[in-house]
Structures are given as C-alpha cells and as structure tokens.
Amino acid sequence: MKHCAVFLLLLAFACESSTESSFTTGACEQFGVVEPIEVPQRCNIEIAGDGESLRVFAIGPVIRYAEMVDYAAFCTAWDDVVRTEVLPCLAKDKPNLLVFPENASLAGAFIGSRGAVGRSETETLPAFFSLAQSYVEPIRFYAERFPDLTLGERLVLGVTDTLVRAFQTFPSIAERYEVYVAVSSDFAPAALSQDPGDIEALADPDLETVSGVYVATEGAAYNWGVYFSPDGREIARVAKSYLVPAEEDLLSLSHGPLTEMRPVELPFARSGMVISKDAWMPGLLHRLDALGANLMLQPEAFSGWAVEEYEGDWLPDIVRQSAWAHTQRHGSFRHTVTPCIKGNLLELVFDCQSHVTSPSQLDGPVGSFIGQDPYPGLLAVEPWVIEDPGPPLSLEERREVLRDRGERMLPGSGDPLEDAYAGKVIAADLWLPSDGRVPAVGDGEAGVLGSSMIVAEPLAPDTHQRFPALAADAASALLAWMEGAPGEEAVRAVMTSDASKFTEVDIMRPDDVVQRLPRVAVAGDTMTVVWEEEPSAEPARAVALTRANGAWTRTALTDPATGPAWEPDVAIDPTTGRLFVTWLDLREGGRPKPWIARSDDGETWESVRVDPANAIVDNPRGDAAFVRVGAQDGNVYVAFADFREFSWDIYLSLSSDGGETFEAANRISPRAQSVVPISGGDAVEAERIHGDVALTVGPDGDPIVAWTERQDRRYESRVRVWRDGDRSRVDDAPELIDAWRPSLTMNAAGDVLAVWQDLRDVTSRIRFATGSGASIVFGASARVDDPSPDAHSYGPQIARLGDRIMVVWEDTRSGYARARLATSN
C-alpha cells in the first residue's frame, strides 16, 4: 500500500507538472524574452460556476506605466499574469477564453526612448506633448497622407507602429497557449508594410533591424475590441461607439459605427462587446439583445473605485448599473465578463473589481462590490486591495474606511500607498447551449389576471419566441413576436376577437431575410404589423403589413441603399384612419435619427424626418433610441430617447398637420440634481440614462409617455410617466430594486394601466398597476406573470380588448422563451 501511495503521488505530480513543462517558452519571444516566468504547478483560482460550455478568465492586472521601457517589458507585464495565474487553471475539457481590459495597449504609447520623457511626467498634457516632439517624422508622414487632420489626430496616427507592434502581445498569447482572447486597445486600422520609404519614416529607432512597419490605413483611430482564436488569428473586431470626453479630446479617437456593433459568432457563444461607456447605453444594449448576444464582454478602464468623481459618489454603485443590470434586464444575455485594469497613468486613475455576472436566481450565487450589501447575480467578483470591513459597521462607516485606502492610492497623494493597487484573475465555468435554452422550471402561481397561456406553439420546439407586441381596440387584438434561432428569426402574428382563439396572419416573408422586433396597431378594420427586416448582405429595412378593406398589403418603407432602418413602431389615428410608422434611420453619418412615414391606404407612403432641429450627424450626441408613435384627431406624437446632451433624455415631438411636418422636439424628462466634480469647477447636471420609451394617447387626445428612468447614473432604475407636463413614478419597487421596460394603455374610466419588469422577487417578473387623476397617481402593483419563481419574464406589453385587459410577455419557464398571454375576464 505504501508503494502504491508513493506511485500515486508521483503520478499526480507528473500530471500537475505537465502544464508547466509544455509552456517552457512564453508569448514574448518575438520581443527577445527567452526565459519567461515559471508556471506554477497548482491552480490558485477558485473557479466559479459549473457550466460545461466555456471557462472564462477576467484578467485585470496592475499596469505600472513607468515600467514600460520597451516591448519586452510591455509583453512580459501581461504574459507574466497569464503564466502565473491563468495557465495552471486552464480547462482541458472545454474552450478557454481570456478577456483582457480596456486600453490594454495604452501604455505602449510610452515605450522606448521616444516615450522616456512621457514616462517621467506626472500630467497627461506634458506627457502627450512630449510624444509630439519624439514622433516628428511619423507625424510629418501622416500629415502628408492625411492633410486635413488635427495635430492630435496626427499624433495618434504617428504612434500606430508602436501601439500595433506592442498589441501583438495578445495574438501571441492566444497562439502560444491555444486559448481564445478578447482585448480592447486604441489605435488606427493598420497594415504591415515593407516599403523602404514607410520603414524610414516610421521605424522605431530603438530596434536594431526592422523588416516592416505598421502603417495606418485610414485617418482615424478607434478603441477596438478584438477577438483572437487559439491559432492567433483575428476573428473579428468592433469599435467602441460612445466615447468619453478624454477619448475624444486627449486621445483624438473616432466613434465606432453602430452598424458594426453586432454579436461575434464564436464556437461557444454569440458574444457582444460593450467597451466601458457602451455598457451603459440603453439603445445599444437593447439592440444586442435583439440580435441574440448571449455572452457579453465589458472591458473596463474605470476611473477609480473607492474614491469620488462627483461629491457623494460611490463608484461601485455606478458599475453595478452596467454589466450586472443589463444581464438582469435583457433576455438573451446569460453572462457578462468585466475585466478591470488598475494603476495610475499620470494623473489618471484606473481601478475597479473584475466580475462575472449571471441572471439572478433564488438559490443562485450572491456577491457584491466593496461598500455594498450582497445581492444575487454576481457569479464571481475579484477581491479588492483590502476587504470590506462589513457589519456591524454601517454602510457609510464601511465606505469611509474604504475611501481612506482608495484616496491614499491616488496619483500625487504622496502616501506610501500611492499606486499600490492589486489585481487578481477570476474565472468561471459557463453554460451557453448553442440553442440558447435555460433550465426548464415549469409553472407557478397565477398572477393578478389569472393563469397565462402560450399564444401559439412555436413552429420548431427548440426555438425562442421573443419581443412580443400587442395592440387592441374594442373589437379585436393583434399580437406579434419574433421566432427562431438567433440570426434566423421570422416575425409571426395572430389576430383575435376574444383573446382565446387566434388566427395566424401570413407575414409574406421573402427568402433569405431575418425579421425582428415587430410592433402592431389596430383601429377598426385596419390592422398593421411592422418590423425590421434584414436581407442577406444588405442593411435592414422597415417593413409594414397592413390590412385595409379585408386585404393585406406588404410594403417596404425604406430602401437599404439609403441606409439602415431599425426598430419601427406603428400607430393608426382612430379618427382619420391614417397610418404612421416611425423608425430609427441611419442614413446620416450612420447615427440613428427618428423618421416617420404616413399612409392613408397602407400602400402609398410618404416619409419625413421627425426632429430636423437636431443637426448632429457625425457623433453619438445626435443619436436617438426607442422611437414611439401615437396619433389622434390629426395630431401625431413621436417620443424617443436622445443623447444630444451627453445623457439619455426623453423628447416629444408634435405634428398638428397629420404627420407632414413636425415641431422641434422638447425634452420632457425632468432635470436631474446638480453634482459637483471633486476635481473642482461648477456644478453640473447628473448624468441621465433613460430608455424603454412607451407612448399611448388618451381619449382626450393627450399623449402619455412612460420610460425607464435612471435620473442619476449612481442609482437604480425606476419607471416614470409624463402627461401634459406632470410626471409621476409608476413602479413601487423597493429601494435598490430596479424596474424597467414599461408599457401603457387606458381603461374606459380614463385610468392609465401600466405594466413593467422588475426584480423585487429576485428574478425578473412582470408587475401591473393602475394610475388615476390628472397627475396619474399609481396604486400598489400586483404580479401578472405566472412561471415558477426561478424563471425570468421580460418585455411586457399591455392593451385593452373591449373590457378585457391583455398582457403579453416572454418567459423562460419551458427552457425556451415563449410569448405568454394573460387576460382579465
């Protein structure tokens, strides 16, 4: 027995050592590193989760920018973390994905002798100005190639060869260790050139031999998110669309096109990447949900952690409202992986806790960032430099302890702990079935409207029904949804006069198109279904299917040659019978603007732009989202979210001539509280992040608008309603519980009926409440949906069929999303 035990120990040691011996060389050989750091024999990461699809690593190390003296130092800073923390923990029975943080190659700008002065500076402007002096020849080269650029833009292009050369660290890591890699970095699109003239102008003077240089192929640089396969090949890249001011002004980066923000097809997931600020943008997240992303990546270079940006901040609360919140809010997102870079760069601060999220479950994982109490849906969280002291200290007392440490690490603090951040890799095993299913949990207790029913069985059992739409009048109702596997969806629609027997509508779907995001309208004998339709290899268009005089007519409302048209909505004026369809139109600079088409017969349509006063076309400050339309008595109302003030506010535009012309849109969401920057300066309005617009028109012809409101980015979401200048809160969710995605209708007494989605029951559930009076005061809410408590329900819509209240939503009780309907008697 003793000999057997010795043999087993030797065998175990051999197995543990096999990983190390197979990685005797590292990923930095191209930069002259021939003796990389040794790989430990044992894994020291506690792997969260038990999924069988993928092991994911969130890598958020501390980067000491002053130590980036050459390419070898840059590469080793990343490779050492991979070798010491990741390699011993690689899964042998599933793919491994290494997710690196935002700005991963930013330190590369200060590599070598040309960056030496910048590395010694303490402020950004002198540091970057020093690069302008060191890169005179590359800047002159690009000034001749792109003469219309600013000096800042030429400087960013001038460091292209340095940045892209350093960036080769990441495909080398992928290839050397046979792993998937996702990483964010800033540089211009570039191609390797062996032209002697290019080499003479751009070559790094510190390199002894240069056989080629990376040359910018266009006069713009982006914050890229890049995916690499285990052979080091680039799979895909996306560019951050919503930049922060420092990226626009200091780094002279360009905004990535929204049209390219699509899920990336990986063998194990449909991955959406939202780099930092993109992860708070509600319209972009809604779109990635509709496109079927199930694994979200959020590389972060967040501006500090246990410190304040504005007076009263607790920055972990802001980050909670990104990855964690959108995993709960959107039905297709199964997990989000957020790696956080750490370290002081000149006077800039980067710090946060890397984390992996999952949809919340009653008995699922719970966690929190520092200075918070635990909540479900955090699968893994990186420890901070010190532990949260926890109870019995109060939350504010705990935060004071943590703030003290955070402030001592700030640049220029003079404290021995200045820049003393810590980073630790976290990992999780995820379950991401290719058909998008989740565990089936079955039915639960009936909601306030009684037990629900499936509207129509799916045409294939292993597909999903998502984004249901509903409209009704006194005599009939129309329901629609998108059905199918991600990237293969088709719109289906049914009509009913009693909410129990349904007649399918022929959508007249052409071959080789994807249809998504339907909306519907009903007025008497007229019915209309609209949706976004994407032909193969063409931009999406808005399509309407209208029944008038008993016959259905299909019409493409937009021309893909003009530009994409996304997410249409529809209304019928019950007085005039005129039809109106709105959509997000991207013909101007690729940025979405609200447009509207009108028709009196469903066959001939005329279109105009809704808000011509918004002339911003070259950056996201002109963007719109969630455009909704309503009409009555010849008046047409269009409500939408808008980013013109670098916050998402709600605007309303009126046409009093039947949709032929529109007044300039007015902001109807309230002004937020003023906040004072810690760095000094005047108070500013807190950032608003509103979305999920809903619109109905009352019997008196007045528009009523509701939306998901985050009146300050630090706090949870609420549902707000507006009528004629008065605003009131719709939801009654408890403190720290988010509420999202409202829908409205009215009853015969003139009361407002509202439904929404919230998290008070741990999982996403559907709530209903009634509001009355001129200022629309809402009473207590009641649950509508009826799956088992472990299921999630999303995106409710409400309408009134005669005296019946109808509510439709999607839920996952069967393992696949289904359109469910509950109806009052």
N, C-alpha and C positions, 0 to 999 in steps of 0.2 A: 504493500500500500504506500509505503514511504517513497519508493522509486516511482510509482505512478504519479504521486503528488508532485515530485520534482519534475517529471516529464510534462505534466500539465502546466506547471509554472513556466517551463522553458517554451512550451508551445504558445502560451498566452503572450510571453514576452516577444516571441518571434512575430506573432500576429500584430502586436502593438507597434513593433519596430518597422514593419513592412511599409507603413505610410511614410515614415521618416526616410528610409533608405531609397524610396522611389522618388523623393524630392531633394536629392542632394544638390541639384542645381536650382537656382531660383528664376524669377521672372525678369531680372535686371541684367542679364548677361550682355544684352545689346549696349548697355552703358558701362561695361567694364567690371561689373560686380561678379567675381568668380567664386567667392566664398560667402554665400548668404547665411543668415542666421539659422541656427539649428531648429528643426521641427520637433516640438515636444512629443513624447510618446503617448500622452493621455489627453483626452478632451476635457477641458475645464469649463465648458459652457453647458448650462442646463438647457436642454432642448425643449422648448415649449411645444404643446400640441402633439397630436398623434396621427396626423394626416399621412396618406400614402402617396400623394402626388408629387411632392416637392419639398426639399429642405431649403429654406431661405435664410440668408445671413444679412443682417443690417450692420454695416461697417461704418462707424463714426469715430475715427481716431482724433487725437490732438495733433494738429499740424503746427510745428514751430517754423514759421515762415522765415525767420532769420537764419535757419539752418539749411535752407535750400540753396546750397552753394553751387551745385552742379546737377546734371541729370541723374547721376548715380545716387546722390543724396535724396533727390525727389522720389525716384523709383523705390529706393530702399525704405523710405518712410511708409509707403503703402504696402510693399511686399513683406516687410517685417511683421506687420499686423496680420496679414493673411497667413503667413507661415506659422506664427506663434499661436494664433487664436483660432483660425478657420481650418487649416489643413488637418489637424488632429480630429476634427469634428465632421468632416465631410461624410455624407451618406453614401453608402455603397449600393443601396437598393433603389435609389430614386435620383432624379436630377438635382443638382445643387445650383442655386442662384445667389450670387454675391451682389448686393446692392450697395453702391458707394454714394456718398452725399453730394450735395450741390457744390459747385465751384471747386471740384476736386483738383483741377489743374491751375487754379488761380495763382498759387504760389509759384508756378512755373514762370510767371512773368518776370520774377526777380532772380532767375537762375543765372549763374556765371558772372563774369567780370562786368557785363553790361548791366546787371542788376545789383551790383555790390553797393552802390550809393543808396539805392532804394531800400535795400535790406537794413541799412543803418538808420534810416529815417524813422520818425515816430508819428508822422501825419501823412495822410493819403496824397494830398496835392503835391507836396515836395517830392514824395516818392515817385509818383507817376510822372511828374515833370522831369525827374532825373532820367527816366526811360526815354523821354523825348530827346534828351541830349545824347543818350547812348545808342539810340537806334536811328541816327541821322540818315544813313544810307538806305535802310529799308523804308523809312518814311518817305524819302525822296522817290524811291522806286514806285511806291503806291500812289504818290501824288501825280506822277506822270500817267499811271494806268487808270486812276480814278480821280480826275481833276476836280470834281465837284464836292469832294468830301471835306469835312471839317478837320482841323488838326487832331482832335480827339479820335475821330474815326480812322484817320491815317495811322495814328499811333497804335490803335488796336490791331489794324492790319499789319503794322510793322513787326509786331511780336508773334505773328502767325507761326513762323517756322519754329520758334522756341516753344510755344504752347503746344502745338500739334506734336512736336517731337517728344516733349515730356508726356503727352497724353498717350503715347504708345505703350506706356506702362500698363494700361488697363487691358488692351487686347492681348498683351503678353501674359498677364495674369490668367486670363481666360484660357489661352492656349497651353501655357505651361502646366496648369493644374487641371485642365479639362473640365472647366466649370462654365456656367453662364454668368455673364457680368452685365450689370446695368449701372451707368455712371452719368453724372451731369458735369459739364465743363463748358467754359466760354472760349470761343474762338471763331474765326471765319471759316466757311467752307474752303477746303484746300485740296490741292492735288500735288503729288510728288513730281518735281521737275529735275531733270538732269541737264537742263540748258546751261551752258557756261555763264551766260550773262545773268541768269537768275541766281546761280550759285555765288557769283562775285558780289551781287548786291545784297543777298540775304543770308549768307552762311554765317554761322556762329563763329566768331574769331577764336573762341576757346577750343574748338575741335581741330585736331591735327589734320584729319582727312575728311572731306565732305564730298560724297558722290552724288548727292541730291538734296534739294531743299523743298519744303512745303510752301507752295505759293497760293495765296488767297485767290479763289476763282470768282469772287464777287465782292463788291464794295460794302459788305455788311458782315458783322459778327453777331452770333447768337449764343444764348445759353442753351446748349444742346443736352438732350437726354439720349444716350446711345446704348444700344443693346449689342452684346457680342456673344457668339456661340462658342462652344468648347474648343473649336479649332482656331479661335482668334478672329474669325470672320465677322464683319459688321452685319447684323441682322436688319436693323432699322434705326432711325433716329427721328426724334421730334424736337421742336424748338419751343422754349418757354414763350407763351404768348403775352402774359401780363407781367411786365417788368416793374420792379420797384424803382423809385427815382434815382438811387445810386447807380443802378444798371443803365438807366437812360443817360444820365448826365456824366458820371465819373467814368464808366466803362464804355460808353457810347455803343451799347448793344442795340440790336433791332428786335422788334416784336415778331415772334414766330406766327405764321399763318394759322388761323383756327381750322382751316380746311384740312390741315395735316395732323390735327390732334385726334387721332384715331387709335383704337386698340392695336397693339402689335401682336401678331399671331406667333406664339411660342409653342413648342410641342406639348407643354403642360398648362398653358393659360392663354387667355386674351388679356394682355397687360396694357393698362393705361398709365401713362406717366404724367404726373402733375407736379412740376418743379416749384416748390416753395409757394409763392403767391398764387399760382394757378390752382392750388389745392383749396383755396377759399372762394373761388369764382363759381357762383351757383349755376350759371348757364352752361359753362364748360363741363361741370360735373354731371349735370342733367344729360348733356349730350353723350358723354362717355357711358353713362348708364344705359341710354337708349341704344348705343352701339354694342352693348354686351360685354364691356370690360368686367372681368371678374377678379383680377389681381391688380391692384393699384399700387404704384410706386411713387413715393413723395420724397425725393432727395431734398435735404434741408441744409441751409446755412443760416440758421435762425439767429436773430440779433440779440442774443443774451438769454438768460434763463431766470435766475433768482435776482433779477435787477429790474429796474423800471425804465421803460421807454417814454411813457407819459405818467404823470402823477397818479398813483393808485393802481398801476398795472400789477397784475400777477401773470407773467407771460405764459406759464403752463396752461392757464385757462384759455388763452388765445389759441394755442396749438391744439388743445382738446377739440376746438371747433373746426378742425381741418380733418385729418385722417380718421380720427375716431368718429366724428359726427357724420362724415359722408359715408362711412361704412354702415352706419345705422339707417341713414336716410334713404339710400338708393338700393333697389332690389337686386341688381346684378353684382354689386361689389361684395365679394366674400372676404377679402383681406386687403389691408393696406400696409405697406412696409415703408417705414420712415427712418432712414439713417441720418444722423446729425453730425456735421463737422464741428470741431471745437478748436478754440485758440484765438488769441488776439492778433489781428492783422493791422499793424499800425495803430490807429485809434478805433478801428472797427472791432466789434465783439461777435464771436460766433459760439453759441452753446445751446444745447437742448438735449433731451433724453431720447435716444433712438427707441423705436417701439414698433410693434406689430399688432394690428387690430383684427377683430373678428366681429360678426354680428352678435349682439348680446344674447345670452341665454340664461334661463332661471338658475340652472346649476352649472353655468359655464365659468370661465376664468374671470377674475376681477383683478383690478390693479389701479394704479394712479400714478401721476407725476408727483414730484415733491410739492408740498403745500396744498395737497388735495386729499379728500377722503376717497376711499376705494369705490369703484363703480365697475359694472360688467362691460365686457367688450374689449378689454386690453389683454391680449394674449401674452405679450412679452414686453417688458419695459427695462431699459438699461438703467442700472443704478447711477446715481449722481455722485459727485465727489465726496459728499457726506450724506449720511442718512437723514431723512426727515425725522425730527425728534418725536413726532406723533403725540397722541394723548398721553397724559392728561392735560398737556398744554392746549390752549385754544388754537384754532386755525390761524388767527392773526399772530399769536405768540410763536407758533411754529414758523410762520413765514418771516418773522423778524430775525430768527436765528439763521434761516437760510439766506435771507438778504444780506446779512452781515458777511457771510462767506462769499456770496456772489460779488459783492462790491469790492471786496479785497482782491479779487482776481482781475478786476478791470484794468485796461491799459492806463498807465500813468498813475495808478494808485500808490506806487511806492512801497507797497506792502510786500513782505517776503513771499506772500502767496500770489503775487501778480502773475497772471498767465498760468496758474497751477491747476489747469483743468485736467480731467481724467476721461478716458474713453474706454469702453468695453464692448466687444462684439456681442450681439444677441442673435439667437437663431430659433427657428420654429419649423415644425413639420406641418405642412398644409394639405388639405384635401380639396382638390379642384377637379371634380369629374368633368370629362370632356363634354358631357351633355348638360352641364350646369345644374344637376339635381342637388338637392339637400336632403337630409334625413326626413322621411315622412313621419308625421306625428298625429295625424287624424283630426277629428272634430273636437270642439269644445262646447261650452255652454252657449246657448243662443244669446244674441245681442238684443238691444232695445227694439229692433224692428222684427225680431223673430229669427228663425233659422234661415241661413242663406242657401243658395243653390248655384251650381255651375251654370253659367249662361248657355254654353254649348260645349259639348265634348270636343277636345282637340282632334284634328284630322290625323295626327300621329300621337301615340301615347307618351313618347319621351320628348315632347317639345313643350315650350312655355307659351303662355298667354300673358301679355304684358301691356301696360299703359292703356287700360280700358277707358273708353269715353262714353258719355251718356247725355242725352237730351230728350225732352218730352214736352208735350203740351196737354191739353185737356183730353185728347182722344188717342194719342199714340206716342210711342217712345222708340228711339233708335239707339242702339248700342254698337260699339266697335272696339276692336283691340288689335294688337299685332301678335302674330302667332308664328312660331317656328324657331329653329336653332339660330343662334347669333350669326348675323351675316346672310341669313336665308329667309328672313321674316316676310310674311304677307299679311295684309290687312284683311280681317273678316268683319262682317257687320250683320246684325239681325234687327228686325223691327217687330214690335208687339203692340197690342192694344189692351192687354190685360196683365202684363208682367209675369205671365206663366207659360204662354205658348208663343214660340218665336218663329219667324220666317226669315230664312237666310237671304241676304242681298248679294247678287252677283257683282263682285268688285271689278270685273273685267280686267284682270291682271295680265299685262303682257308677259312674255317670256323674258328671262334674264334680268329681272329687276328685283330690288329689295324695297319693301314698303314698310314704313314705320310711323309711329306717333300720330294715330288718327284722332280727329275731332269731329263732332257731329252737331247738327242743328235740325230742329223740327218746327214747322209752323203750318198748321192745317194740313193740306195735301202735299205740301212741299217738304222734302227731306234732303239733306245734303251730308255727305261724308267727305272729309278732306284728309289728305295725308301727305307725307313726304315720300317721294319715290326716287330711287337711285338706280338708273340704268347701269349696266356693266360698262365700266371705264368712262362714265360721264358724271358730271356734277348732279346733285339731287335737284328735283323739281317739285313744285307744289301741284297736286292733282285734286280735282273735285269731281265727285259723282253725285249728280242731282236728280231727284225725282220731281218732275213737274207734269201735271196733267196725266199722271199714271205711267209715264215713261221715264226711264233712267238714261241720263246722258253723262258720259265721261269726258272731262276736259283737262288738258294740261294747261295750267295757268301761267307757267313760267317757262322760259327757254333756257336749257342748260348752257347754250352758247353765250348767254348774257352773264351767267354766274349762278352759283348755287342758291337754292331757296330752301330754307329749313323750317320745320316745326309750324305748319299752318294752323290757323284757328278759323272758325266759321260762325256766322250768325245770320239770322233771317229777320228782317223787320216785319213784325206781325201785322203792322198797319199797311205798309206799301207792298209787301211781298218781295222786296228787293233783297238779294243775297250779297253777303260780304265775306271775303276770305282775306285774312291777314297772314303774313309770314315774315320770317327773318331773311332779308335779301342781302347777299354778299357781293353784289356787283361793284360796289365802290371800295376799292382797296382791300377786298377780302374781309371787311369788317361788317358784322350784321346790323342792318337797319330795318325798322318796321315799314313794310309796304302793305297795300290793300288793293284788292280787285273787287269790282261790283258788277252785278248782272241782274237783269230783270227776267231772264228766261232760263238761266243755267247753261246756256250755250255760248252767248257772246259776252265777253268780259272786257272791262277797261281797268287799268291799274294806275296808281299814283303812289308816290312816297308819302308816308304819314307825317313825318316831322321834318320838313325841309329846313327848319331853323338850325338843326344840328348839322353843321358843315364839317365836322371832324371825320376824316376818311382815312387817315394814314396811321392811326394808332388806336388802341382799345378805348381811349376816352370818348370815342364816338359809338361804342358798342351798345346794342340793345339785346334783351333776352326776354323770354316768356311773354311774347306779344299776344294779347287777348282782345276780342272784339265783341261789342254788343250794339243793338240798334232798336230804335222805336220812334214812330211818328216822324220819320225822315231824319232824325238825329242819329249820328253814328259815333260811337265812343271806342277809342283804342287805348288800352292800358298796357304798360310794359315796364320792365326794369331797365335802367340806363346807367352807364358808367361815366358820364361826362364830368362829374366832379371827383373822379378817382375813388368813388364809392358807388355801390349799387343802390340807387334810389328808385322810387316808383313814380312814373309820369303818366299823365292822362291827356289825350288829345281829342278834340271835338270837331266833327263836321256837321254843320247845320244845313247842308245842301245835298244830303243823300250820298255822301262819300266822294263827291267830286273834288272838294278842296278841304284842307284841314288847318285849323288854327295851330300856332306853336304849342307844343306840349308843355304842361305845367307840372311841376313837382308836387305830388300830393302826400308823399311820406313826410313825417314830421322832422323838424330839425333835431339833431342829436345834441347831447350835452357837450359842453366845451371841455377840452382836456389840455393840459399844459405840458409841453415837452420838457423832459428832465434836462436836456441839453441847453435849455433856455429858449427865449423867444416868446411870441404871442400865443395865447390860447387858440386852439383850432377845433373845428367840429370833429367829434369822434367818427371813426370810420364806420360806415353802414354797409351791411351785406344783406340786402333784401332780395327776394326772388319768389318763384312759385306763384305767379300772379293769377288771380281768379277774378272774373267780371260777370255780373248779371245786371239787368236793367229792371227796375221796379215798375209796378203798374202805373205809377205817376210819370214814368219816363226818365227818372233819375238813375244815373249809373251808381252801382255799389261795387267797390273794388276791395278785394282782400289779398293778402300776401303773407309769405313767411318773412318775419321781421327779425333782424338782428341789429338793433339800434346802436349797439356798440360791440365791436368785434370781441370784446372780452367776455360777453355774457351769452347765455343760452338763447335759442331761437324761440320766438313767440309768433302767434297768428294775429294780425291786425286787420281791421276793416275800416273803410272810409266811405262816407256818404255826405256830399254837399259840404265839405269842409270839416265835418265831425269825424273823429277817429275813436275807436274803442277796441279793446282787446277781445278776441274771440275765444281763445282757449282758456282753460282753467288748470293747466298743467302745474304741478308743484314746482317750487324753486329748484333750479338746476336740472329740470326735466325739459328737454327740447320738444317743440311742436312745429310741424312742417306741413306743407302741401295742402292748402285749403281748397275747398270747392263750395259754391254758394248756389242757392235758389231761394224762392219766396213762396209762402203759402197764400191762401185766399184772403187771410186777415192782414196781409202786408208784413208779416214777420219774416225775418231773414233766417233761413235754415242753413247751417254750416256743418261741414264735416272736415276732418283733418287727420293727420297721422301723428301720434306721439308715443313717448317711451315710458310713461308712468308705470306700465305693467312689465317693465324690463325689456320685453320685445316690442317691436313696432306694432301698434294696434290702431284701430280706427275709432274716432270719437265723433259724437253728434251733439249739437246744441242749438237752441233757438234764441234769436235776438229780437228785441222789440223796442218800440219807441223811436222818437226822432233821432236819438243818439245811438241807437242799436245797442242796448244793454243785454248781454248774454247771460242766460241762466246756467245752472250746473249741467255738465256734459254727461253723456252716457255712452258706453261702448256699443259699437254697431257690429263689428266682425265677430266671428264665432269659431275660429280654429282652436286647436289645443294651445295652451299658453306658451308652448315652445315655438310655435310658428310665428312668422312675420307677415304683416299685411302692409301694403304700400298703395299710394296714389289714389285715394278715394275720389269719386265723382258723385254728385247728388243732383236729382231732378225730381219734378212733381208731375206724375201722370194722373190728371184729374185730381182726386183727393188722396191718391197714393203717394207716399214718399218712396223713392227708389234710390238706393245707394249701391254703387258698384266699386270694386277694388280688386287688386291682385293679391293672392296669398299663396303660401308655400306648403300648406298642410299635407298635400299629397306627395311632396318631394319635388314637384314641378309647379311653377307659377300658373295659377288658373284665375280667370276672370270670374268673380263671385258676385252674386246679386242678392241683396236683402230688400224686402218690400213691406211697407206697412199695409194693413188691411183697411 
